Structures are given as structure tokens and as C-alpha cells.
Amino acid sequence: MTKSRLLGSISAIALLTVAVPPAFAGGGMGIGTITTGCRTIVNGINPPHSVSLTSQITPGEAEVVSVGPALLLCELVTGSTVPPAKGPQPLPTQGVTNPDSFVCYPVQGPNKEKQTVSVTDPFTASDPLNQFQTVTVTGFSLLCVEARTAP
């Protein structure tokens, strides 16, 4: 993954953390109540927007960033943990109190097929003529779980 694509992915996750209100994906995973699975978008549109972002890590320091093409489609997911293949390790059993962030882990699975979906987001919804973009997505590439930052 190129450095610019990696930075774009991180920026997209940061934007999602700020722009998407928290939603609860159901219980039962034992790894938190807000869990998303992210798929890489192959052909996302490039909206002509800039956004001012502030975060818990740099409070009071707004950063204006240009929005690039859509890179990830992150869905609310539910699931269950399975015994690890890397030997005996304790499974996560609880969520995070007062989450303010997400931590994303790369994942690999058997689904390598690309799928076409139509999505709308705050950037495409602002276009009255075309509120959806049709994109091609891959199988899951990231698993993002709730987190809390500390100074």
C-alpha cells in the first residue's frame, strides 16, 4: 500500500470518527459495542470539499483538510471471536468505557470477490442531482473497534 493511500485510509477513518455519529452494532462479540468492518473502495468519487477537523488528541487545534476520493466503506458489523490460531491467548471480553476513537486492524478472509454497491454520504448527499455513488468494493480489509485515547 503506498504511503499516500495509507494516509488517505487513515484520513478516511478519522473523518468517519468525526462525521458519523456513534451507532451500536449489537452485542455478543465481546469486543465492544461499536464495531465496523471496512472494505476498500476501488473507484470512489473525489468530492470537491474541504473539512475542518478537531480531535481528542489535538484539542483546540482544528486542521483544514481537502477530501480525497472515497477509500473505505465501513459497515456496522456483529460477529463473535474464535479461538486464536496463534496459540493460547485470552479472548477480548468487554468493550471500552466512554469510547472516543476507533482502532483498526487489518484482516484477511476468504471473500476476494469484488461487489458493486451504491452508497450515499454527507458529501454525495449534498449533490441534489446525484446523491449516490456507485462503487466497487473488495472483501473486508480492516476491522475497526471502539477505543479511548488518553493524554
Secondary structure, DSSP 8 states (H G I E B T S, - for coil): --HHHHHHHHHHHHHHHHHS------S-SSS-S-EEEEEEESS------EEEE--SSSTT--EEEE-----EEEEE--------TTSS--------SS--EEEEEE---S----EEEEE--HHHHT-TT---EEEEEEEEEEEEEEE----
